[in-house]
Amino acid sequence: MTNFKNNFPFLNKVTYLDSAAMMQKPLSVIKKISDFYLNSAINIHSQNSKIGYENSDKIGKIREKIARFINAESEEIIFNSGTTEAINLFANMIKKFLKKGDQILLSPLNHSSNLIIWIKIAAKIGAEIIYSKKIIDKISPKTKIIAFSQTNNSILVNLNLVEIWKKALKYHAFVFNDATQAINYQKVSLKLCHGLAFSSNKFYGPTGLGVLAIKKELLNKLEPVKFGGGTVAEINSKNIVYYNGYRKFEAGTLNLAAIWGLGAAVDFINAIGIKKIAKKLQVLSIYLYEKLEKIEKIEIFSKKGNHIIIFNIKEFNASDVVSYLGNNNIYVRSGTFCVPFLEKILKKRSFIRVSLAFYNDFNDIDRLISVLEKKEFLNFV
């Protein structure tokens, strides 16, 4: 298998198995961010200058690049601070279509950012929250909004996105896809939902940047819920006239350096190919599972082939195991991973999570397994 680790400087220092929390950044992304600050640090709102104009043009081309990656149009791409903000923006804009008695369909495995806002909106309007892991089995004439994660960050569920989309259209329901965990190894498409979001942070790009994509025909019916500079064409004491398209939803100065970095991340992944990434990830995932299942007193909650695996070692607290690993330069995660219903679903209070990326290799897994097999964390507890 191709070794991609040399492209990621930080991986020379640690054994990193926590990519569901944050993807590492290739050198090309780091250099592009530095390039912005060293050579092009002019606000795109200052277009009456050579660099300002060039920077505005570059941001436009990156927007187009991202749109192509998710089968969208550039006018459908809205930059923000991350998936959490994107979901909150979408929910607060779409809620005007909800009425008392409507149903909001959610997965119980959703991240809290894709749960809390919907629960609050439902309570305020008088809508009903319905939960389903499969999603499609609970879509009904009462369903108005469907919000799920294409890939979850704990227990992975294979959703039939095509059939969900078809059934949602049948009942005139809005579909929202939290693609944060999927964007780095699966095909993500705006053609199968009304809106989707992902964080640059989970796509080999910088932190502090997210993408919200909304179908143009819906976007034209929405009003902004975040206000500030760069969105208004005309204003007086009585009326506000917003710019058309994405501009009216991007208040304030964007994280321009991060957008440059995200553009470089798209180039990096396009050069490798998302299918090649998925194929390597599958090989690593099977290898990890087969190694883990041989460990004495291990309880695995994930399926073979999942690149995100959660487990426990009986008689040991998950956080103690993870703390020992971290202090030995092996980075994994413990807890319930911002999935509030995970404890109820699996009847356990906490878990150990290993999440792989295509830049990992067999040596990373072997080092983890070696420590777990030897029960070296006994000295830490």
TORZAKE-59173 format. One record per residue (C-alpha): residue in three letters; x, y, z. Coordinates in Angstrom, 1 decimal. Example, Ala and Ser with C-alpha at 12.3 -4.5 7.8 and 13.67 -1.06 7.14 Angstrom:
# TORZAKE-59173
REC,resn,px,py,pz
REC,ALA,12.3,-4.5,7.8;
REC,SER,13.7,-1.1,7.1;
# end
This chain:
# TORZAKE-59173
REC,resn,px,py,pz
REC,MET,0.0,0.0,0.0;
REC,THR,1.1,3.6,-0.7;
REC,ASN,2.5,5.3,2.4;
REC,PHE,1.1,8.9,2.7;
REC,LYS,2.5,9.6,6.1;
REC,ASN,5.4,11.7,4.7;
REC,ASN,2.8,14.3,3.6;
REC,PHE,1.7,14.9,7.2;
REC,PRO,4.5,16.4,9.3;
REC,PHE,2.8,15.9,12.7;
REC,LEU,2.6,12.1,12.1;
REC,ASN,6.4,11.9,12.5;
REC,LYS,5.9,12.8,16.2;
REC,VAL,3.0,10.7,17.3;
REC,THR,0.9,7.6,16.7;
REC,TYR,-2.3,9.3,15.7;
REC,LEU,-5.5,7.3,15.8;
REC,ASP,-8.1,10.0,16.6;
REC,SER,-9.0,11.3,13.1;
REC,ALA,-12.7,11.4,13.8;
REC,ALA,-11.9,14.2,16.2;
REC,MET,-9.5,16.1,13.9;
REC,MET,-7.9,15.1,10.7;
REC,GLN,-4.2,15.9,10.3;
REC,LYS,-3.1,18.4,7.7;
REC,PRO,-0.8,17.7,4.8;
REC,LEU,2.2,20.0,4.2;
REC,SER,0.6,21.4,1.1;
REC,VAL,-2.3,22.8,3.2;
REC,ILE,0.0,24.2,5.9;
REC,LYS,2.1,25.9,3.2;
REC,LYS,-1.0,27.4,1.5;
REC,ILE,-2.2,29.0,4.8;
REC,SER,1.3,30.4,5.4;
REC,ASP,1.4,31.7,1.8;
REC,PHE,-1.8,33.7,2.4;
REC,TYR,-0.4,35.4,5.5;
REC,LEU,3.0,36.0,3.9;
REC,ASN,1.9,37.2,0.5;
REC,SER,-1.9,37.9,0.2;
REC,ALA,-3.3,39.1,3.6;
REC,ILE,-5.8,41.5,2.1;
REC,ASN,-9.5,41.4,2.9;
REC,ILE,-11.6,40.5,-0.1;
REC,HIS,-13.9,43.3,0.9;
REC,SER,-11.0,45.6,-0.1;
REC,GLN,-11.3,45.0,-3.9;
REC,ASN,-10.0,48.4,-4.9;
REC,SER,-6.5,47.0,-4.9;
REC,LYS,-4.5,44.5,-6.9;
REC,ILE,-4.1,41.9,-4.2;
REC,GLY,-7.6,42.4,-2.9;
REC,TYR,-9.0,41.7,-6.3;
REC,GLU,-6.7,38.7,-6.8;
REC,ASN,-7.7,37.3,-3.5;
REC,SER,-11.4,37.7,-4.2;
REC,ASP,-10.9,35.9,-7.5;
REC,LYS,-9.0,33.1,-5.8;
REC,ILE,-11.7,32.6,-3.1;
REC,GLY,-14.3,32.4,-5.9;
REC,LYS,-12.3,29.7,-7.6;
REC,ILE,-12.0,27.7,-4.4;
REC,ARG,-15.7,28.0,-3.9;
REC,GLU,-16.2,26.5,-7.4;
REC,LYS,-13.7,23.8,-6.6;
REC,ILE,-15.6,22.8,-3.4;
REC,ALA,-18.9,22.9,-5.3;
REC,ARG,-17.7,20.5,-7.9;
REC,PHE,-16.5,18.1,-5.1;
REC,ILE,-20.0,17.8,-3.7;
REC,ASN,-22.0,18.0,-6.9;
REC,ALA,-23.2,21.6,-6.2;
REC,GLU,-23.0,25.0,-7.8;
REC,SER,-20.7,27.7,-6.5;
REC,GLU,-23.7,29.9,-5.7;
REC,GLU,-24.9,27.2,-3.3;
REC,ILE,-21.7,27.3,-1.1;
REC,ILE,-21.7,29.3,2.1;
REC,PHE,-18.6,29.6,4.2;
REC,ASN,-18.9,29.6,8.0;
REC,SER,-16.9,28.6,11.1;
REC,GLY,-17.7,24.9,11.0;
REC,THR,-20.4,22.2,11.0;
REC,THR,-21.9,23.3,14.3;
REC,GLU,-22.5,26.8,13.0;
REC,ALA,-23.7,25.5,9.7;
REC,ILE,-26.3,23.2,11.2;
REC,ASN,-27.5,26.0,13.5;
REC,LEU,-27.8,28.4,10.6;
REC,PHE,-29.7,25.9,8.4;
REC,ALA,-32.1,24.9,11.2;
REC,ASN,-32.9,28.5,12.1;
REC,MET,-33.5,29.4,8.5;
REC,ILE,-35.6,26.3,7.6;
REC,LYS,-37.8,26.4,10.7;
REC,LYS,-40.2,28.9,9.1;
REC,PHE,-41.5,26.0,7.1;
REC,LEU,-42.4,24.1,10.3;
REC,LYS,-45.8,24.2,12.0;
REC,LYS,-47.3,22.6,15.1;
REC,GLY,-47.7,18.8,14.7;
REC,ASP,-45.0,18.4,12.0;
REC,GLN,-42.3,15.8,12.6;
REC,ILE,-38.6,16.2,12.7;
REC,LEU,-36.9,12.9,12.0;
REC,LEU,-33.4,12.4,13.5;
REC,SER,-31.0,9.6,14.1;
REC,PRO,-30.3,8.8,17.8;
REC,LEU,-26.6,8.5,16.7;
REC,ASN,-26.5,12.1,15.6;
REC,HIS,-23.8,14.4,17.0;
REC,SER,-25.2,16.8,19.6;
REC,SER,-24.9,19.7,17.2;
REC,ASN,-27.4,17.9,14.9;
REC,LEU,-29.7,17.1,17.8;
REC,ILE,-29.9,20.1,20.2;
REC,ILE,-31.0,22.8,17.8;
REC,TRP,-33.8,20.6,16.4;
REC,ILE,-35.1,19.6,19.8;
REC,LYS,-35.2,23.3,20.8;
REC,ILE,-37.0,24.3,17.6;
REC,ALA,-39.5,21.5,18.0;
REC,ALA,-40.3,22.5,21.6;
REC,LYS,-40.9,26.1,20.5;
REC,ILE,-43.1,25.4,17.5;
REC,GLY,-44.9,22.3,18.8;
REC,ALA,-43.3,19.9,16.4;
REC,GLU,-42.6,16.2,17.2;
REC,ILE,-39.2,14.6,17.3;
REC,ILE,-39.0,11.1,15.9;
REC,TYR,-35.8,8.9,16.1;
REC,SER,-34.7,6.2,13.8;
REC,LYS,-31.2,4.7,13.1;
REC,LYS,-32.4,3.6,9.6;
REC,ILE,-34.2,6.9,8.9;
REC,ILE,-36.2,5.6,5.9;
REC,ASP,-38.5,3.4,8.0;
REC,LYS,-39.9,6.5,9.9;
REC,ILE,-40.5,8.9,7.0;
REC,SER,-44.2,9.6,6.8;
REC,PRO,-46.7,12.2,5.5;
REC,LYS,-46.1,14.1,8.8;
REC,THR,-42.3,14.3,8.3;
REC,LYS,-41.2,17.8,7.5;
REC,ILE,-37.4,17.7,8.2;
REC,ILE,-35.0,14.8,8.1;
REC,ALA,-31.5,15.4,9.6;
REC,PHE,-28.9,12.7,9.8;
REC,SER,-25.1,12.0,9.5;
REC,GLN,-24.0,10.3,6.3;
REC,THR,-21.3,8.7,8.5;
REC,ASN,-21.6,8.8,12.3;
REC,ASN,-18.6,9.3,14.7;
REC,SER,-19.4,6.3,16.9;
REC,ILE,-21.5,3.4,15.6;
REC,LEU,-21.5,3.3,11.8;
REC,VAL,-24.8,2.8,10.0;
REC,ASN,-25.1,2.3,6.2;
REC,LEU,-27.9,4.6,5.1;
REC,ASN,-29.5,4.3,1.7;
REC,LEU,-29.2,7.9,0.7;
REC,VAL,-30.9,7.5,-2.6;
REC,GLU,-34.0,5.8,-1.2;
REC,ILE,-34.2,8.3,1.7;
REC,TRP,-34.1,11.2,-0.8;
REC,LYS,-36.8,9.6,-3.0;
REC,LYS,-39.1,9.0,-0.1;
REC,ALA,-38.5,12.5,1.4;
REC,LEU,-39.5,14.0,-2.0;
REC,LYS,-42.6,12.0,-2.0;
REC,TYR,-43.7,13.5,1.2;
REC,HIS,-42.3,17.0,0.6;
REC,ALA,-39.8,16.7,3.5;
REC,PHE,-36.5,18.7,3.7;
REC,VAL,-33.3,16.5,4.0;
REC,PHE,-30.2,17.7,5.8;
REC,ASN,-26.9,15.7,5.7;
REC,ASP,-24.2,16.2,8.3;
REC,ALA,-21.4,15.1,6.1;
REC,THR,-18.5,15.9,8.5;
REC,GLN,-17.4,12.3,9.0;
REC,ALA,-18.1,11.2,5.4;
REC,ILE,-16.5,14.0,3.4;
REC,ASN,-12.9,12.6,3.9;
REC,TYR,-13.5,9.1,2.5;
REC,GLN,-17.0,8.9,0.8;
REC,LYS,-18.7,10.6,-2.1;
REC,VAL,-20.9,13.4,-0.7;
REC,SER,-23.5,15.0,-3.0;
REC,LEU,-25.9,17.9,-2.7;
REC,LYS,-28.0,16.0,-5.3;
REC,LEU,-29.3,13.7,-2.5;
REC,CYS,-30.3,16.4,0.0;
REC,HIS,-31.6,20.0,0.4;
REC,GLY,-28.6,21.0,2.5;
REC,LEU,-25.4,19.5,3.8;
REC,ALA,-22.5,20.7,6.0;
REC,PHE,-18.9,19.7,6.7;
REC,SER,-16.0,21.1,8.6;
REC,SER,-12.6,21.8,6.9;
REC,ASN,-11.1,20.4,10.1;
REC,LYS,-12.4,16.9,9.2;
REC,PHE,-11.3,17.2,5.5;
REC,TYR,-7.5,17.6,6.0;
REC,GLY,-8.0,21.3,6.2;
REC,PRO,-7.6,23.9,8.9;
REC,THR,-9.8,24.4,12.0;
REC,GLY,-12.3,27.3,12.2;
REC,LEU,-13.9,26.9,8.8;
REC,GLY,-17.0,25.0,7.6;
REC,VAL,-19.1,24.7,4.5;
REC,LEU,-22.9,24.9,4.3;
REC,ALA,-24.3,23.9,1.0;
REC,ILE,-28.0,24.6,0.2;
REC,LYS,-29.8,23.9,-3.1;
REC,LYS,-30.3,27.1,-4.9;
REC,GLU,-34.1,26.8,-5.3;
REC,LEU,-34.3,26.5,-1.5;
REC,LEU,-31.6,29.1,-0.8;
REC,ASN,-33.5,31.7,-2.7;
REC,LYS,-36.5,31.2,-0.3;
REC,LEU,-34.4,31.6,2.9;
REC,GLU,-33.6,34.7,4.9;
REC,PRO,-30.3,35.2,6.8;
REC,VAL,-30.3,34.7,10.6;
REC,LYS,-26.8,36.0,11.0;
REC,PHE,-26.2,39.7,10.2;
REC,GLY,-23.2,41.9,9.5;
REC,GLY,-21.0,43.5,6.9;
REC,GLY,-20.7,42.3,3.3;
REC,THR,-24.3,41.1,3.1;
REC,VAL,-26.3,44.2,2.4;
REC,ALA,-26.7,46.0,-0.9;
REC,GLU,-28.8,48.8,0.5;
REC,ILE,-30.1,49.9,3.9;
REC,ASN,-32.2,52.7,5.4;
REC,SER,-34.2,53.2,8.5;
REC,LYS,-37.0,51.0,7.2;
REC,ASN,-35.7,48.6,4.6;
REC,ILE,-32.8,46.2,4.2;
REC,VAL,-31.9,44.9,0.7;
REC,TYR,-29.5,42.0,0.7;
REC,TYR,-27.2,40.8,-2.0;
REC,ASN,-28.5,37.8,-3.9;
REC,GLY,-27.1,34.3,-3.4;
REC,TYR,-24.6,33.2,-0.9;
REC,ARG,-23.4,36.7,-0.1;
REC,LYS,-26.3,37.5,2.1;
REC,PHE,-25.5,34.5,4.3;
REC,GLU,-21.7,35.3,4.8;
REC,ALA,-21.7,38.2,7.3;
REC,GLY,-18.3,39.7,8.3;
REC,THR,-14.8,38.8,7.2;
REC,LEU,-14.4,35.2,6.2;
REC,ASN,-11.5,33.0,7.4;
REC,LEU,-9.6,33.7,4.2;
REC,ALA,-6.4,31.8,5.2;
REC,ALA,-8.5,28.8,6.1;
REC,ILE,-10.3,28.9,2.8;
REC,TRP,-7.0,28.9,1.0;
REC,GLY,-6.1,25.9,3.1;
REC,LEU,-9.3,24.1,2.3;
REC,GLY,-8.8,24.7,-1.4;
REC,ALA,-5.4,23.0,-1.1;
REC,ALA,-7.0,20.1,0.8;
REC,VAL,-9.4,19.5,-2.1;
REC,ASP,-6.5,19.5,-4.5;
REC,PHE,-4.6,17.1,-2.3;
REC,ILE,-7.6,14.6,-2.1;
REC,ASN,-8.5,15.0,-5.8;
REC,ALA,-4.9,14.1,-6.7;
REC,ILE,-5.2,10.8,-4.7;
REC,GLY,-8.8,10.0,-5.4;
REC,ILE,-11.6,9.4,-2.9;
REC,LYS,-12.0,5.8,-4.0;
REC,LYS,-8.3,5.0,-3.4;
REC,ILE,-8.6,6.6,0.1;
REC,ALA,-11.7,4.4,0.8;
REC,LYS,-10.0,1.3,-0.4;
REC,LYS,-6.9,1.8,1.8;
REC,LEU,-9.1,2.7,4.8;
REC,GLN,-11.0,-0.6,4.3;
REC,VAL,-7.8,-2.7,4.4;
REC,LEU,-6.6,-0.9,7.5;
REC,SER,-10.0,-1.2,9.2;
REC,ILE,-10.2,-5.0,8.7;
REC,TYR,-6.6,-5.4,10.0;
REC,LEU,-7.4,-3.3,13.1;
REC,TYR,-10.5,-5.3,13.9;
REC,GLU,-8.8,-8.7,13.5;
REC,LYS,-6.0,-7.6,15.8;
REC,LEU,-8.4,-6.1,18.4;
REC,GLU,-10.7,-9.1,18.6;
REC,LYS,-7.8,-11.3,19.8;
REC,ILE,-7.2,-9.1,22.9;
REC,GLU,-8.3,-10.8,26.1;
REC,LYS,-11.5,-9.3,27.7;
REC,ILE,-12.1,-6.9,24.9;
REC,GLU,-15.7,-5.9,24.1;
REC,ILE,-16.1,-4.4,20.5;
REC,PHE,-19.2,-2.6,19.6;
REC,SER,-18.4,-1.8,16.0;
REC,LYS,-18.5,-4.1,12.9;
REC,LYS,-15.5,-5.5,11.1;
REC,GLY,-14.5,-3.2,8.4;
REC,ASN,-15.5,0.0,10.2;
REC,HIS,-12.7,2.6,10.2;
REC,ILE,-14.2,4.1,13.4;
REC,ILE,-14.2,1.4,16.1;
REC,ILE,-15.4,1.7,19.7;
REC,PHE,-14.6,-0.8,22.3;
REC,ASN,-13.9,-1.4,26.0;
REC,ILE,-11.6,-3.6,27.9;
REC,LYS,-13.5,-5.3,30.8;
REC,GLU,-12.5,-4.3,34.3;
REC,PHE,-10.8,-1.1,33.1;
REC,ASN,-12.2,2.4,32.8;
REC,ALA,-12.0,3.7,29.2;
REC,SER,-10.6,7.1,30.2;
REC,ASP,-7.8,5.4,32.2;
REC,VAL,-6.8,3.3,29.2;
REC,VAL,-6.9,6.3,26.9;
REC,SER,-4.9,8.5,29.3;
REC,TYR,-2.2,5.9,29.5;
REC,LEU,-2.0,5.6,25.7;
REC,GLY,-1.9,9.3,25.3;
REC,ASN,0.9,9.6,27.8;
REC,ASN,2.8,7.1,25.7;
REC,ASN,2.3,9.1,22.5;
REC,ILE,-0.6,7.0,21.2;
REC,TYR,-3.6,9.3,20.6;
REC,VAL,-7.2,7.8,20.7;
REC,ARG,-10.4,9.0,22.4;
REC,SER,-12.6,8.1,25.3;
REC,GLY,-16.1,9.1,26.3;
REC,THR,-19.4,9.2,24.3;
REC,PHE,-18.0,11.5,21.6;
REC,CYS,-20.8,14.2,21.8;
REC,VAL,-23.4,11.5,21.0;
REC,PRO,-25.9,12.0,23.9;
REC,PHE,-27.9,8.8,23.3;
REC,LEU,-24.9,6.4,22.8;
REC,GLU,-24.8,5.5,26.5;
REC,LYS,-28.5,4.5,26.4;
REC,ILE,-28.2,2.6,23.1;
REC,LEU,-25.1,0.5,24.1;
REC,LYS,-25.8,0.4,27.9;
REC,LYS,-22.3,1.6,28.7;
REC,ARG,-21.1,4.9,30.2;
REC,SER,-17.9,5.4,28.2;
REC,PHE,-16.0,3.9,25.4;
REC,ILE,-12.5,3.8,23.8;
REC,ARG,-12.6,5.0,20.2;
REC,VAL,-10.0,4.4,17.5;
REC,SER,-10.6,6.3,14.3;
REC,LEU,-8.4,5.6,11.3;
REC,ALA,-7.5,7.7,8.3;
REC,PHE,-5.8,6.8,5.0;
REC,TYR,-2.5,8.3,6.3;
REC,ASN,-2.3,5.6,9.0;
REC,ASP,-0.4,2.3,8.4;
REC,PHE,0.0,-1.1,9.9;
REC,ASN,2.7,0.1,12.2;
REC,ASP,0.3,2.5,13.9;
REC,ILE,-2.1,-0.3,14.6;
REC,ASP,0.6,-2.7,15.7;
REC,ARG,1.9,-0.2,18.2;
REC,LEU,-1.6,0.3,19.7;
REC,ILE,-2.2,-3.4,19.9;
REC,SER,1.2,-4.1,21.5;
REC,VAL,0.3,-1.8,24.4;
REC,LEU,-3.2,-3.2,24.8;
REC,GLU,-2.0,-6.8,24.7;
REC,LYS,0.6,-6.3,27.3;
REC,LYS,-1.9,-4.4,29.6;
REC,GLU,0.8,-1.8,30.2;
REC,PHE,-1.9,0.6,31.3;
REC,LEU,-2.1,-1.4,34.5;
REC,ASN,0.8,0.7,35.8;
REC,PHE,-1.2,3.9,35.2;
REC,VAL,-4.4,2.9,36.9;
# end
